[in-house]
Amino acid sequence: MIRTRFAPSPTGYLHVGGLRTALYNYLYAKKNDGTFILRIEDTDQKRYVEGATEHLMEMMNWAGLNYDEGPDKEGKFGPYIQSERTETYRKYAQELLDKKAAYRCFCTQERLDEMRLNQEKQKKAPMYDRHCLYLTEEEVQKKLDEGAPFVIRQKVPSSEVVRFDDKIRGKVSFAGNTIDDQVLIKSDGFPTYHLANVVDDHLMEVTHVIRGEEWLPSTPKHILLYKAFGWQHPEFAHIPLLLNKDRSKLSKRQGDVSVEEYIKKGYSKEAIINFIAFLGWHPGGAEENEIFTLEDLSSQFTLEKVHKAGAIFDIEKLEWFNWQWNRKRYHEKLSAIAKEIDPKVLIENPKKGEFIYTFDDKKNQSAFSRKKAETLLEICKDYIDEKYKNDEDILNKTLVTVEEKILRNPKEINENISFYFGIGEYEKELLTHEKMKVDFEMAKTALEKSLEVLEDLDDFDSEGKIQEVLLKLVEKLGVKNGQILWPIRSALTGLQFSPGVFEIISVLGKEETLNRIKKGLSKLENQ
């Protein structure tokens, strides 16, 4: 059976790269009917943060990455917190000492610093010079008797070439003389990652180690440890680095790197998981769909589809995923509401992301419109300025006209609806549009003629009626739609970008619509 693990350090928050590692391990296990393990690697006591272990477990549960074994779950391979397994690591470190695959190092920090400084001056790679490897047994015993502090180092066979097949990167090899004699047990008695992860992965019967590319240079050290113990090493898969847009390594200096920050900013769980999954993986093929549930990902994920090249962390793509998920949930809810109002409702999906709900009964259509507005209000209610809540009827009408903008970014609701409640001053040039062939004269004609036909219209609740009279005007004048509709829309909103003219007029009503068109005309009086 395939067994994977996510083994984070409890340092305070969950890095987006950590979530991706957890996700890929979870997906690979689930795709192959395997077991997913959560193991806490807290052997670096200097970096340990109180409460971080509990927080990590909460974040895993939040993400839906339900682990089969872990600190708070029964499992025959526990405990799953490394600080509770220190005796086990010491036992295996002693085994390495007995096999001459490791040795004690008594070098002081001062000596190590001086050694590295000399290596830098000579432009050599920083590696331990094996000073203590050549101590006699008597010299070692004497230092032990004196109580001298020591670490235990791995003895790397320098003449050996370590080769392995990485599930993502293919054949990889490292020359032994380029591999440092890694510290396995620190002077405080705690193991380093290198020893602890090898021992735990073996004892917990982990079959696949899926981790970040930054651990690739450490893999030969781990393989040599497996060999020294006489164990079969697991399969390795090193997933690509996460990069900023400038292709530098993703870091807090250039933006948020914790999952918690993105949750606080209002990104949904589904969007974050979907986005993270595509940072280095893609299902391939002609399938254009990128909206995947966790279950969808579990059924399609393979390591063969994980890329080697670094993955760009593009916040705009996360925003797009968030928009798509907001839209998906919104229309699922609306569809349920529509069917509840009238089981015979016609729901059309003419293009991706667009839905049209048609009712035979006008009362049902009105009831649905109210529910639609209520649903939109629920999405953006925390961000709406109190002054816009005084007239609920007007507010509900405005929300429906900026539906997509709410779904894309509910935080921008105020700037998207403010023009309905009043417009400030704007330059008369806004009423013109060079590409649409709307000069001042055309703008004046459009506003004058539209004022005439709208003054004669009584039904301002029907967008269809408003559309009918204005398009008849376009036809009568023998011009293009934009030559009439652009000046009207600009006069009604004072903005370059806004909802459609017919929607706006329906919301504003007759009196306000006519007043705003007259105000626009007054700006053109001297033209």
N, C-alpha and C positions, 0 to 999 in steps of 0.2 A: 504493500500500500504506500502511495505517495504521502509524504509528511513534509510540510513546509513550516517555517516559523518567521515571526516578526519579533526582533529582539532589540527594542529601543532602550536608550539610557534615560532615566527619569530626571531630566534637566529643566523641567518647568513648562514646556509647551510642545506641541506636536508640529514639527516642521512639515511643510508641504511635501518635501522629498521623502520624509518618513511615512507620510500617509500613502504616497505612491508605492513605496516598498511594501507596506502592509497590504495594500490593495492587490498588487501583483501576486504576492504570496497567497492571499486569500483566494483570488480568482483561479490560480493554477491548481490549488488544492481542490476547490469545488468542481472545476471542470473535469478533474480526474477522480472524483469520488474519494478524495483523500482527506487528510487531517491537517487542520491549521492550528498552530500553537502560538500563544503569546508568552514570551519570556522576557523578564526585566533584567537588563544588564546594568547593575548598579555597583560594579566593583570600583569605579572611580569615585571615591568618597568625597573628593574635593568638589566635584561637579554636582553632587547629589542635592536635590531640592525636596524639602519636606512636602509630602502630599502629592508629588508628581506621579507616583505610581498609580494612585487612585484616579488621578486626572487622566492618565493615559488609557486606563481601562474604560473610563467614561467616554472618552473620545472614540474608542474602538466601537463601543456600543452605539454612540451617536451615528457613526458612519455606516452601521449595519454590518460591520465586519466581525461577525460572531465567531469567536475562536472556540475550538473544541476542547483545548486544554490551556490552562493559564493559572495565574496566582489565585484567582477566586473560583476555580473550577477543579473538580476531581480529575485526577490523572495519575496513572501508575508511574510516571516519570518525574514527578515533582520532587522537591519544591521547584517552582518556576521563577524564583527570585534568586539571582546569583549570590547575593550577600549571605544567603542561607545555605550555600553550598561550598563554603570556603574549605572545609575539611576535605571534601572530594577533590578539589583542585590541588591541594597540598599533597594528597596521596599520589596523584598522577604526576605531579612535579617530581616527587621523590623517585617514582619509577623511571622518569627520564634521567635523573641523576645516576641511578643505579645502572642504567643502560649506556652511560657516557654520552647521551644525546643532549645533555644540558650540563651546565656548570654554574657554580656560585661566583658572583662578581662582587668584590669588595671596594671597587673604585668609588672615590668620593665625587660629589657633584663638581667640586673644583677641578679635579683631574679630568673629568669628562668634558667640562667646558673648555679647558686648555687644549685637550685633544682635538675637539671640533674646530677650535680657532685655528690650530695649525693645519688641519685638513683644508679649511677654507682658503688659507694663504697659499697652499699648494694646489688649490683648485681640484681637490679630490672630493668624491662623494662622502658625506658624513656617515661613517660606519664605526662601530666599536672595534678597537684595535686588538682585541683578544688578550689583553694584558693578563687577565686573571685565568685565562684558559691554561696558561703555562705554569701556574702555581703548583708546587708539589703537594701531595696529600698532607704532609707534615705542616706546610705553610698554611694550608686551608684550615687544618684542625687547630692550629695555634690561634688564628684569627677568630675562629668560632669560640674557642675557650676564653678569648679576651672579650667576647660579646660584641665584636665588630658587626655593624649592620651590613647586610648584603642583599642582593637581588639574585634571582636565578635566571640565567640566560639560555636560550636555545643554542645548541651547537649545530650550525649549518654546515653540511658537507660541501665545501667550497668547490670541489671538482665536479659536482653533480649538476646536470641540467634538468630542471623540473619542467615537465611537459604535461599539459592537460587540455581537454576539449571543453570549451565554454559553450553553453547552450545558445548564447547570443553572439559571441565573438569568434567562435570557431577554435582553431588550434592556436594555443598560446604556449610560449616557452620562456623560461627565465634561467640565466646562468647562475649557478650557486655562488660564484665569487662576487655577485652583485647584491646578494641578499644579506642583510645585517643579522647579527646574532641578537635576536629580539629578546627583550625582557619578558619573562613568562610569569614570574612572581615578584611583586614589588617588595620593598623593604618593610612595608606595613603588613605583609603577609597576604595581601589581596592579590588575586591574579590579574593579569592584563587581559584585554579582549582576546588576544591571540590564543592563549591557553584555554581560557574559559569557554570560548565559543566552540573550539574543537572538541573539548571534553563533553560539553553539553549536547552538541549536535550528534555526537556518537551515542551517548547514553540515552538520548531522547529519540534515537533512530530516525533522525532527519534525513530525508533522501535527496532533497533539493534545497540548496542555499541560493536564494534569489536576493541580491543586495546591490547597492550602488557601485558604480564603476570605480569610485575612489578606493574601494577595497581590492581591486584587481591586483595591485602590486603586493598585497599581503597574502594572496592566495598560495603562492609557492611555499611560504613559511608554514601555512596551515597544512598543505599537502605533505610536507616533510614531517610535521608532527604526527599526522595520521600514520605515515610510514614507520616512524620511530615506535609508535604504540603497536604496530602490526594490525591496524584497522583499515577497512575500505573507506575511502573518502566519498562524500556525497557528490552529486552533480552540482556544478556551479553555473550560475547565470548572472552576469553583471550588467545591470540596466544602466542606460545612459545618464550622464549628468544633466541636471536642470540648469539652463543658462538664461541670463538676462538677454534683452534684445541685442545688446552689443556683443553677445556671445561670451561675456565674462561669466564666471560661476555665480549662480544665484546666491545673493547674500542680503542680509538685512540692511546693508548700507544703501542699497538701491530700491528698497521697497519691503513690503511685508512678506515674511516667510513662514509665519505661523498660521495654521489652519484656523485657529481661534479668531485671528484678526479678520479673516474673510467672512466668518460666521457673523461677527459683530457688524460688519458692513452690509449685512442683509443678503448675502449670497446663499442660495438654498443648498441643502445637503446634496440633492440630486445633481445640481449643476456642478458643485465642487467635485463630486466623485466622477461624474462624466468627463469633466475637464481634465482632472488628474490622470484618468485612465488613458487619455489620448496624448499625454506627454511622453512620447516614446513608443507608443503602440498604435496600430491602426488595423482594423479587420481586413483591409485590402479589398480587392475585387471591384466590381462596378457599382457596388452599393454606396449610394450617396448619403444615406441616413447616418447621422452622427449622434442622434439622441438615443442613448442606451440606458436602460434601468440596470441596477446591479445584477438582476437575474439575466438580462440580455448579455451583459459583459461576461458573466460566469459561463454562459454557454458558448461564447465565441472566442474567449481569450486563449492564445497560444504563445509560447515563448518565441516561436519561429517568426512571429509578426512584430516582435519588439525590435526597434531600430538600434543600430550601433551608435549613430551620431547623436550629439547632444540635443536635448529637447528645449526649444525656446518657450519660456514662461511668458505668454502673451496675455496680459490682463484684459485686452479687448476681446479675446476669444472666450475668456471666462464670463465676461459680460454677455456675450452672445449666447452662451450655454444657459446662463441664468434667465435671459429673455425667453429662450425657447422653452425652458421648463416652466416658467411662469405662464406662458401661453398655453402649454399643454394641459397644465392643471386647471387653468381658467376655462378652457373649452370643454374639458371633461365635466367640470362642474356645471357649466351652462347647458350642456347636452342633457345632463340628468334633470336639471330644472325644467328645461323645455319639454321633455317627455312626461314630466310630472304634471305640467300644466295641460298638455295635450299629447297623448300617446301617438297621435297621427301627424305630429309636426314633421315638416320636411326639413331635414338638415343636409345642406349641401356643402361640399368642400372643393370649390372650384380650383383652388391652388393651395400649395403647401402653406399651412398656418392660417388660412382664411376659411371662416365658416359662416354660412348664411342660414338663418333660422326663419322659416316661413310658416305662419299659422293661417288657417282658413278664417278663423274668427278674429275680428279686430280687437275684441276685448282681451283675448288670449295674447295677442301681439303686444298690447299695452301692458298687460301683467308681466309678460316676459321682459319687456324693456325696463320696467321698474326693478325686477330681480337682477337684471344685468347691471344696472346702476349700483344696486346694493352690493353686488359682488365686487365691482370695481372699487367702491368706497371702502370695503373691508381690506382690500389690498393696500390702499394708500392713506387710510384714515390717520395713521400716526404722523403723517407729514403735512397734512392740509392745514393751512392757516385758519385760525378760528373765525376770522372775518368772512370767510367764504361759506361757513356753515349756517349762516343766518337764514338763508333761503334754500331749504332742502330741495325743493322742486327744481330750481334753477341749477343747483349744484349737481343733482342727478343727471340732468340733461347734458351738462358740460362734460361730465366724466365719460359718458358714452362716446362723445366726439373725439376724445383723446385716448381711446382704449389702448391702442398699440404703444403709445408713449408711457402709459401707466405700467403696462406689462414689461416694457423695456427698462424703465427706471422710475419706480413710484416716488422716489425722493424728489424728483423734479416736477412734481404735480403742480405746485404753486405757479411756477413760471409758465407752465403749459395752459393754465386756465385763467390766469389773471386778467387777460384782455376781455373776457366775458363780463367782468365786473367793473370795467372802466378802462379806457385807453388814454395814454398820455399824448403829448405832442409828438408829431412825426413830420419829417420833411416831405414836401409835396412830390419829390422825385420818387418816393416809394410807390406812388400811384402809376408810374410808368415802368415799361419793361422793354428794353431794346430788342431782345431776341424774339419776343412775342409781337413786336411791331406795335407797341403801345406808347405813343408819344403823348404830350400834354393834351393835344386836341382830341385824340382817340379816348384818353382817360375821361375827359370832360363829357364827351358824347356818351360813353358807357354809363357814367354815373347819372347823367340827366335822364337818359332813356330808361334805365333800370328803376329810377325813382318813380317815373310815371307808371310803369307796369306794376310795381310793388304797391303803390298807393291804391291801386284798383283791386288788389288781392285781399281777400278776407281770411282765408285759411292759411295761417302761418305755422300751424302745427304739423302740416304735411310737407315733408321734404319733397315728396313726389310732385305736389302742386307747384312748389317754389321752383323746382327744376324745370317743370314744364313751361312756365311763363318766361323764365330767363333764357331757355334754349330757343324758344319761339322768337325772342328778341334777337338773338344771335342770327337766326335764320333770316329774319326780316331785314336786318342791317347788312347781311351778306358778308359777315366777318367770321373770324375763327373764335372758338369758345374762349380761349385765353384773353382775347382782346376785350372781351366784356367782363369775364369773371375775375381777371387779375385786379383791375382797378376796384371792383366791388369788394373783393376779399381784403385788399390792402386798406381800404377805407374803413371796413368793419373791425379790423384787428390792430392796425398800426404796426403790423409785423410782416416780415418777408416770408416766414414759414408759419403755417397754421392749418387747422382742419379745412375741409371743403366748404365752399360758399353756402351750399344748400343746408348743410348741418348747422353752420353758424347762424344763418338767418332764422332757422327753426328754433334755436335756443334763445336768441336775443328777442324774438318777437317783433311785431310790426313797428311799434313806436320807436324802440331803440335802434332798429335797423335803419329806419328812415332818417332819424337824427344823425346817425354816423355817416350815412351817405351824403347828407346835406353839409356836414362838417368837411367832408372830403371835397365836395364841390366848392366850398368857400375858399379852399386853398388854391383852387384853379381859376378863380374869378378873373384874375388879371392876365391869364394866358391867352 
